[in-house]
């Protein structure tokens, strides 16, 4: 094993030498050998909407077969993203992760930057569902802008999950089981099965189902009188008033391994060939996932430990219906893809550190949120006095309902034409309903609350807002204002226990026409050109704010009665109170855009197994609407819309196979990223934010993937280097109290948020993985041993210099996996250990609120800790 580990480090050097040795007769280079013939085999992909070898596609891409993913124990996006060197990802756990390519990591906006597809149907979004990887044919990762064929959500790349399709005239089924345990954590396991069932010679169905439990590995430890940073858990909510201290304790929910995940789901596909040349394939896939706890930990508390004080749970259920029709109209090939996607997410989140962090800043922020329970009051009327506080910490609870309809119609030219082309149209309709509540338990039923400080906003000389708090007398603390005290009788809740709520509906319409054609200039030289014209329309309506915002008779409207101002508490119906400061006669926020993307590719086939290519392509991510922001004591500020992002890619690459045992592919590229979208929280707006454009950046990079087969040993390696930097200063956004506007400041008179040359966040400069596999036979059994290593360098965490300084960079790391197994006839048995030495490879660092406020309670999200597992499966 030591020798195996050392070999993984030396692999890139060994591959270069092997390439020289293998190239004994390039002119007579044979085509790739079949996998069962002792060669490397091949993977057929549909990245360009045509079936062809991955070695013939003139773009930088990786394709992971189901065999490769099973070998590396891939179960979801966070697993296969680790195996794709140009892909990084960020998020807070299952179903809350977003993938990125080549350092293109937006920090704002309404669209994702990477397209995410299940077969031909997009489910693109921020925080895509964690689709269980089983009975899949392959996963494709397409680097660079893919806007021509894949549209708005594919600015930086596209990930496609391709399922196994039904087979006519053949019955087959299989199952796979697994048991596993995190080294210091809990047990888990899964069972999955599939079946292909023919019905006559024209119809077949394929079904898949699974259940999976992932054991927890993060401990919610008892706080024992301390917060994460060692401070006392006694909050002096009344500026030291002995009658109003509150001691926090998490004893009721402290638990070891408190972040398990439970998943179940399935898929049904039917293939009908009513007549030769026509295929109709309906499909239904559905999945439910419940994830408890946080998947990051707090180093201040301990290794894989946190102090949480309230329930954190995420319930995520989705389904997708799809209908694919493939046929012919005359000599034209026709493909119609129709999809409907629905998703419901219920998220509950501990927000204790949001409260504690803001309260520690003293007067001027949220330490006036001091609420008294009824059983802590004495006297009545003017003589009433209350001294017992309710638990002052906040929690988050939100329901998100989303649905998406897509339709694509695509034609291909007849094969008899001197060129081939695909052209068609695309339409997408999306609706997302958000219902978010930042609440305090018991807020709806309290004796009253106090305002221990006044809250006002002034402006610094550079025009940025600054909070100023003036402490009022505390002599009457806990005494109603009717008796000369400071306590305001009544609850500031907007709905239920929600102190601040956000209820809105968001709608998006996208339409596009596209064309991509290929022409052979000579038998070896081919040119490809493509263009996509798009139209996008986004609008939103809803309410965001606190009680004062809802009651305001100038800026809000009761949607049930039409009257200005809303009576509290709001009724249980969703979206009954609406902000009217949208600066739109229809009281909605709207953003429209149209444009085009294009690409040109030239590839030269040196030999049947060696190709050179040059790729120029563009991509886009639509801009969006910013609602006006109401700044306390100042007024309503108009905020400019944020512009669409564009990405231009210049790429030179090669795809080669040398003999039957060595493959080497590589690409050299430069990308220009303009109008980077970046979100900020504006002071004095009760946590409301805006998105602006942070300038432009350039990415210089190189990627490679290689595979070498030497008898019974197979060595694979892939890696990517990305130098991603700002190309020009990123200026702070400027608030002008005279014109009541917040906008970009191209002159940087309000300060430089990040200087030209600053690294783009969350992308390691180098990321790679290498594996060595040994195959042999023991009697009548086939056996293998596999060792692999994943390695990446450090990464910054935020584009803004001051924010990144607070968070710090994540360190570089390496993790090692080992596995082995035996196989005979139709069954296979495997054992594995991942992250064998239990390293804490940090992927991202996240906070509960604005980084400049909450960096002291940040949490580190890492690769999975050490995990052992055994697997057994059969195929019939």
N, C-alpha and C positions, 0 to 999 in steps of 0.2 A: 504493500500500500504506500510506503514512503516513496518507493521508486515511481509508482503511478502518480503520486502528487507532484513530484519533481518534474515529471514529463509534461504535465499540463502547462508549467511555466515556460518550458522550452519549445512548445509546439510551434509558435509563429516562426521561429528560426528554422525548425526542422522542415516546415512546409516549403520555405523558399528553396532549401536544398533539394527537396523532393521534386519541385517543379523543374529544376534544371536536369535532374536525372531522368525524369519521365519524358522530356521533350526530345526524344531521340529521332523522331521523324514527324515533324509537325505537319508536313504536307500530306502524309498518309494517315493522319489522325483519325481513328475510328469513331463511330458514333457511340454514345453512352451504352454500356452494357446493361442488361436487365439485372434487377436486384438479385434474382435467384441464380444468376449466372456468375456470381462472385464479384460483380462490379459495384459501382456506387448506386445504381438505380436512378430514377428520375421522379420528379413531381410535376404533374400537369396542373396548371392554374388557369383561372379565368379573370385575372387582374385587368386585362384589356377588353373584357366582355367576349373573349374568344378563348377556346380551349387550346392551350399550347404549353410546351415545356417551359418551366421557370427559367431555363437557360436561354430561351429564345426571346424573352420579354426585355425590351431595351429600357428598363427602368431599374432603379435600385429597390429591391424587395427581398423579403425573406418569406419562405413558406415552411411551416412546421406541419409535418404529417402526423396523423393520429398515433402512429407507432413511436415517433420521436417524442410526442407530448406524453404518452404513457410511460415511456422510458424515463422522462424527467419529472414525472408525477405532477403534470399540469392539470389543475382543476378549474382555474378561472383566469381572469385578465391579469391579476397581479402576478400570476405564475408565468404565463407566456410573455408578458411584457419584460420580465427579467431576462428572458432568453433572446430578446431583440435589442441589439446594442444601441440602435439609434432612438429607442423608445425609453422615455422615463414616465413616471406616473406619480400623482400626488392625490391625497385624499385622507379621509378619516376612518376608513374601514370598508367592509363589504358593501357594495352598492353606492359608495360615496367617493369613488375614485375616478380620475380622469387621466387619460393617456396623452402624451406629447411626443412629437418627433423633433429630433435635431435641434433642441434648444428653443423651439418656438413654443414658449410657455406664456400665454396671455394671463393677465391677472385681473380680468374684468370682461364685461360684455355679456351678451345674451346667447351667443352661439358657441358651440364647442369648436376647437381648432382641428380636431381629428374626427374623420368619419368612422362610424362604428356600424357594421352591417351583420345581420344574421341572414345568410344567403344573399338574396338581392334586395332585401328590405332594410332601409336605414332605421336604426334606433338611436341615432346620434343625439347626444345631449351632454350636459355637464353632470357627472355622477351617473354613469350608465349602469344598468343592472349587471350584477355579477353572474353572467350566464355560465352554467355548469358545463364543462367541457367533457362530453361523452358521446360516443357514436358520431363523431365528427370525421369528415374526410381530411380536413386540414384547416389551418389558420393562416391567412395571408397578411403580411404587414408591408404596406406600400409607402415608401418614403417620398418626401417632396410633395409639392402641390398636386392634388389629384382633382382639380376643379373642373376639368373638361368632361370627365365621365361621371364624377361623383358629387360635384356641386359645392354648395356654400359651406357645409360642415367639414370639408376636407382641405382646409387651408394648408396644413402641414403634413398630412398623410391620411391614410385610410387603413383600418383594420377590418378584415372580413372573416367571419366564422362560417365555414362551408360544411353543411351537414351531409351525412351519408344519405343517398336517395334510395327510394324503393327500387327493387330489381324484379323484372318480370320473370315468371316461370321458375323461381328458385325460392325454396323455403330455407331460412337460416335463423338461428337465434343464439344468444349468448348471455352470459352474466359475469359480473365482476364484483368481488367483495374486497373490503379493506378494513383493517383495524390499525389504529395508530395512537401515538401518545406523544405529547410535547415532553421534552426531557424533564423539566421541573413543573410541567403543567398537567392538564387533564387528558383523559382518554377521548378518542373520537373514532369515527368509522363511517363507512358508507356501503350501500349496495345499489347496483345499477344493472339494468337489463335491457335488451333490445330484441326485436323479432322482425323478420321480413316475411310477409305472408302473401303468396300469390293467390289471385282469384281468377282462374282461367288464364288465358294467354294475353289478355289486354289490360288487366287491372292487378295492381299489387299495392300492399300497404306496408309501411314501416312504422313501428311504434317503439318508443323509448321511455323508460321511467326510472326514477332514482329517489333515494333518500340519503341524506348526508348529515352527520353531526360533526362539527369541528369543536374539539375541546378548547377551553379557555387557557390562557397563559399569563394574563395580567391579573395581579392581586389588588383588590381594593382594601387596603390595610387600615386598621383602626388608627384614627388620627392622634389619640392619646393627648389631647390638649394642644396639638400643633397643626399648623397649616403646612403646605408643601415646602415653604421656604423657612420653616423653623419658627415662625412667629406664633404668638399665643393665639389660641382659637377663641378667646374671649373678645368680642367686638364691643368697644365702648361707643355704642351708637349715639349716645347723647353727649358726646364730647366729655366723657368721664362721669356723667351723672350716674351715681351708684345705683339708682333705681332702674336704669334702662340698659344695663349690659346684657349681652346675649352670648352664651357659650355654645359654639357649634360642636356637634358630635356626629360621626358617621357610623356609630356602633350598630344602628339598626340595619344598615345595608352593607357593612364591611363583609367581604367574602373573598376567599381564595379562588383563583381561576374564574373570574367573574365575567369574562367576555366570550362565552360559547356562541356558536352559530348553528342554527337548524335550518335545513333546506330540503325541499322536495319539489318535484315537478316532472314534466314529461313532454313528449312531442309525438304527434301523429301526422304522417304524410301518406298521401294516396297518389299513385301514378296511374293515369288512364290514357291509353293510346287508342282512341276511337277509330283511327284510320292511319295507315302508314304515313309517317312524316309529321304527325301531330301528337303532342304530349300535353296533357292537362294535369297539373299537380297542385291540389289544395294542401294546405299545411296549417296545423294549429300547435303552438308551443305555449307552455305556461309554467310559471315557477313562483314559489313563495319562499321567502327568506326572513328569518327573525334573528337579528344579531343583538346581543346584549353587551353593554359596557363599552369602554374605549379600547381602541386598538393601538394607541400610543401610550407611552408611560412617562412619568415625571422623574427625571434623575434626582431631583431634590428630595424625593420621598425614598427612592431606592430602585434597584434593578427590577424592571417589569412591575413597578408598583405605582399606585396613584392613591390620592385621597379624594373620593367622590362622596357627595352628600345627598344626592337624589338619583332617582332611577334614570338610567340611560339605556334606551332600547330603540331599535329601528325595525319596523315591520314593512317589508317591501314585497308587493305582489304585482306581477305583470303577466300579460298574455299578448300573443301576436298571432293574428290570422293572416294567411298569405295565399295568394292564388297566382300560379305561374302557368302561362300558356305559351307553348312553343310550337310554331307551325310554319307554313309557307303560303304566300300569296303569289302565285305564279312562280318565278324563280327567286323571289325575294324571301329572305328568312325573316320571320317575325317573332318577337318575344314581348309578351306583356307581363308585367309584374305589378300586382296589386297587394297592398298591405294595410292592415289596421293594427295599431299598437296601443294598448291601454296599460296604465300603471297607477298604482295607489301606494303611497308611502305615508306611514304614520311614524313620526320621529319624536321621541322624548329624550331630553338632554339635560344633564346637570349643568347649571350655570352659576354655581356658587362663586367661582373665582371672578366672574364678571362683576358680581356685587361687591366682593371684598376688594378687588382692585380699584374700582371707582371710588369706593368709600374711603380708601386709604389716602386719596388725594385731598381730603378735607373739604371745607366749604367751597362751593362753586360747582360741584359735580353732582353726585347722587346721594350724598349722605343726609339729605333731607327726607329720604324715604324711610321714615321710622314709624312703624305701624303698631298700634296698641290693640291687644285683644280685649274683648268685652269682660272676660273674667278677671282682668287686672285693674278694673276701675273701682273707685270708691266714691260714695256720694252720688248726687244727681244734680241735673240742671247746672246752674252757675257754680255750684260747689263741687262738681265732679272733677276727679283727678285720676289719671290712668298712668300706670308705671310698668305694666307687663307687656313686653314686646312679643309679637309673633316672630316666627323664624324669618329673618329679613332677606335671606338669600333667594335668588331668582332661579327659575327653571325655564326651559323652552319646550313647547309642544306645538307641533305643526302637522297638518295634513296637506298633502300635495296630490292632486288628481291630474293626470295628463293623458291626452289621447292624440294620436297622430294617424292621419290617412295619407297614403302615398300611392301614386300611380305613375308608372313609367311604361312607355311604348317605344320599342326599339326595332329598327329594321336593319338588315344587312344586305348588301348588294349581291347579285348572282355571282357564283364562282366563275362563270365564263367571262366576266368582264376583265379588262386589263388591269384593274385596280380593285381593291376591296375597301368598303367603307361601312361604318355604322352611323345611323342618324336617328333622331327621335325627339321625344318630348317628355318632360317630367313635371309633375304637379304634387305639391305637399301642403296639407293643412294641419296645423297644430293648435291645441288649446291646453293651457296649463292653469290650473286653479290652485292658488297658494293661500293657505290659512295658517298664519304663524302667530303664536302667542308667547310673549315674554312675560311670565307670570310669577306671582308670589303666592304660595299656598295660604289660603285663608283671607286673601285680600278683599274678596267680595263681601266678607262678613266680619268687619272690624268695628271697633268703637270709634276710631278716628286716626288721623295721622298728623304729624307735626311738620312744620317747615322751619328747621333750625337755622337756615341761611337763605338769603335771597339769591336769585340766579339771574345774572345779566351777562350780556355779551358786548365786548368792545372790540376794537380792531387795532392790531399792531401797526406801526408805521408802514410796513410793507403791504398792508391790506389784508393780511390773513386774520381770521377770527381768533380771539383769545377769550377764555372764560375767566370771569372775575366774580368772586363770591364775597359777600359781606355778612359776617356773623351777626345775627340779631341776639337780643337778650335771651338767656336761657332761664331766667328767673321763673317763668311760668311754664317750663317744659312739662308736657303731659297734661296741661290744663287747657280746656276749651277756650277759644277766642272770646266766647260770650262771658267768660269769667276773667278776662284780661290776660289769658295765656297765649300760647302759640299753636295749640293743637287745633287742626281743622277737622271738624266733625264730618263723617261720611267717608266713603271709599273713593279712591282715584281709579278704580278698575274700569276698563272700557267694556270688556265682555268677560264673564266668568271671573277668573282670577288674573286676567291679563292686564298688566300695567301699560305695556306697549304692544299693539297688535298691528299686523300687516295682512290685509285681505285684498287680494287682487286677482284679476283674470287677465291672462296674456294670450294673445292670438298671433299666429304667424301664417302667412300665405307665401309659398314659394312656387315659382314657375320657371321653366327653362326649356330652351331648344338647344340641341347639341349635335355636333358632327365630328367624326374622326375617321380619317381615311389613310390608307397605306398604298404606296406605289413603289414598285421595284424599278429603279432607274437602270440598273444592270442586274444580272442574276445574283450578285452578292451585295449590292448597295440598295438600301431601301430608305424611303423618306416617309415620315408619318406627320400629319398635321391635324390639329383639332381645335375647335372653338365651341364655347358655350355662352349663350346669351341668357341672362337671368333677370328676373324681377322678384323682389322681395318686399313684403309689406308686413310691418309689425305694429301692433297697437295694444294698449293696456288701459285698464280702468280699475279703480279700487280705492282703498283707504289705507293710510299708514299714519300712526301717531298715538298720542296719549289722550287722556280724557279731555284736556283743554282743546286739543285739535278737533276732537269729535264734536264738542259743544259749540265750536266757533261758528257764528252765523254768517260769516263772510266766506270762509274757505271750505265748508263741508255742506253736503245736502243729504237729507233723509230720503233714500230711494223709495221707501214705502209710501210716504206722504207727499213728497215733493217739497217739503218745507226746508228752509236753511237751518243748519244746526241739527244735531242728533241728540236725542234723549238717552241718557245712560241709566242702567247698563244697556248695551245694544241687545236686540233679540237674538235668539239662537240661529236664525236663518243666516246663511252665509251672504256676505257682501250686501248689507242693508244701508251702510253709510259710505259716502263717496267723497273723496277730495275733489273740490271744484277748481283748484288752482292749477289746472292743467294747461292754461293759456290756449285752450282750444274750445270753439263754440259747442262742440259735442261732449266736452268734459272728458276727453280721453287723451292719452299720450300716444302719438303716432310717429312712425318713421318709415319712409319708403325709399327704395333705391333700385336702380337697374344698372346693368353694366355687362361686361364680358370677360371671360378668361380664355387663354389660348395656349397652345404648345406646338413645338416643332421638334421632331426627333429624327436623327439620321443614324442609321446603324449599318455597319459593314461586316459581313460574314466572311472572316478570313478563311476559315475551314468549316466543315460541318459542325465542329464543336468549339469554335473560337469566334467570339464576336466583340467588336468595338462599337461604342455608341456615344453620341452627343445629344444631350437633352436640354431643351429650353422650355420652361413651363411656368405658368402663373397660377395663383390661387387667390381667393378672397374670403373674408369673413365679414358679414354685414355689420354696419354700425347700429346705432339704436338711440332710443329716446331717454332723456333724463327728465324726471319730473321736477318741477320747482321745489326748492327746499325752504321750509319755514324756519328761520333762525330766531330763537327766543329773544324777545325785547328789541328786535331789529326789523324784521319783516320777511316777505317772501322774495327769495332770490331766484331769478331765472337762470337756468343752466343750459348751456349749449348742448345739442345732440353730439354724440361721439361718432366719429367717422369710421367708415369701413377700413379694415386692415387689408393690405395686399402683400403677397409674397411672390418674389420672382426667383426662380431656381435655374442656375447654370451648372450643368453636370456632365462630366466625362466619365465613362465607365467601361468595363470589360467583363465578359463572362466566358470562362474557358474551362475546358476539360482536357486533360492530358492523359492519353491512354484510357484505360478502364478503371484506374485506381486513384486519380487525383483530380480534384476540382478546385478552382480558385476564381472567385469573383471579387470585383472591387469597384469603387466609385470615388471620384474626387469632385467636390461641389462647392459652390458659393451661393448663398441665399441672401436676398435683400428684403428686409421686413419693414414695412412702412405703417405708420399710424398705430403703434402698439396700444392696445386698449388696457387701461389700468384704472382700478376702482379705489376710491378713498372714502373715508367717513368724515363728514364735515362737522366741526365743533358747533355745539349749540342746537343740533337738529334731532336730539333724542336718538342718536345712533343711525340716522338716515345717511345715505351716501350717494355718490355720483360716480360715473365713469367718464374718463377723458382719454385723450390720446397722448402717449408719452414719447413721441418722436419715432425714430427709426433705428434699426440695428442691422448688422451683417453677421452671417455665420459662415465660417470657413471650416470644411470638414472632409474627412475621408472615412470610408467604410470598407470592410472586407468580410468575406466568409469563405471558408475553405474546408475541404474534407479530403483525407488521405487514408487509403485502405492498404495495409501491408499485411497480407495474409490474414491472420485471425484478429489483427489489431486494426481498429478504425479510430482515427483522430479527427475530431472536428473542432473548428475554432472560428469565432466571429468577433468583430470589434468595431468600434466607431470612435473617432476623435472629433470633437466639435469645439471650435473656438467661437463662441457666441458673445458679441459685445455690442453695446450701444454705439451708434454712429452719429454722434451729436449729443448735446446736453438734453436731459429730461428736466424741464422746468416745473416748479411747483404751480399748481392751479391757483388763480388769483381771484379773491372775493373783493368786489368793489362796492363799498357801503353807500356810495353816492348814486350809482346806477342800479344797485341791487342785482348784480349779475355775478356769476361765477363762471370763469372761462379759462382756457389755456393762456399761458403767458409766454409768448415766443421770445421775449427779450430777457427772460429770467430775472426780471426786476424783483420778483417775490422770492427769489432764491432758487438754487439748483438742487433738485431732488436726487439726481444721479448724473455724474459727469460723463462725458463722452469716453468710451473705452470701458465702462462698467460691465462686468459679466452679467449675462442674462441668468435668471435664477433657476434653480431646481434641475439643472442638467449637468451631470458630471462631464468634465472635459474628455475623459476617456472611460469607456465601459466595454467590457468584453467577457466572453466566457469560452472555456475550452473543456473538452471532454475526451477521455480515452476509454474505449470499449474493447474488451477482449472476449471473443466468441470461441467456444470449443464444444466438444462432444464428450460426454461421460457415459460410456455404454450406449444405451439407446436414448439418452437424454441430450437435448441441446442445452447448453449453459452459457452464461455470460457474467462478466464483472465489469462495472462501470465506475469511473471516478471523474468528477467534474469540478470546475472551479469557476466562480463568478467574481469579477473584480471590477471596481469602479473607483474613480478619484473623487475628491471632495466636490461640494456644490454649494453655491450661495442660496439663500432662501427668500430674498425679496429684492426687487429692482431698486427700490429707494435706499440710498446709502445708509441713512440713519436707522431705518427699520432693520436692515440686514445686520448692522452693527449690534443691535439689541438681541437679535435672534442668534447670530453667529452662524458660521458655515457648518454643514454636516461634513464629517470626516470621511475620507476614503476608506474602503474596507474590502475584504475578500471573504467569501464563504465557500465551503467545500461540501459536496454531496457524494455519497457512495451508494451503490446498489448492486444487486446480483440476483440471478434467478435461474430456474430450470424450466424446461418445456418439453412436453411429449404429447404427440398426437394432438388432441384438441384442448389440452389444459396447460396452464402456466402458473407458476408460483414464484413470487418475487419478495425480496426484503429490501429495505432501504433505510438510510439515515440522511436527512437533509440538515444543512447547517451543522455539520458534524461537530464542530468545535464551539458551537453555541455563541457565535459572534453577534454583536449588536450593530449591524450595518444600518445606519440611519439613512432613510430615504428623504424624509421631510421633517420640518418642525412647524407646528401650528399653534395658534393662540385662540383664546375664547372671544376676544374682542380685538379692537385696534392694537396693532403691534406696539405702538408707543405707550399704550396703557397696560397691556396684558402680557408683555414679554416675560415678566417675572413669574408667570404661571404657565409658560409654554410647555408643550408636550412633544416628545420625539416619537415619530412613526418609523418603525424599522422593518427589515426583512423578518420573516417568521423565525422564531428561535428554534433551537434543535428539536427535531421531531423524528421518531422512529415509526416504521410501519411495515406491515406484511400484507401481501395481496394474493388473491387466488381467483382465477377466472377460467371459464370454459366457453368454447365456441362450437356450435353444432351445425 
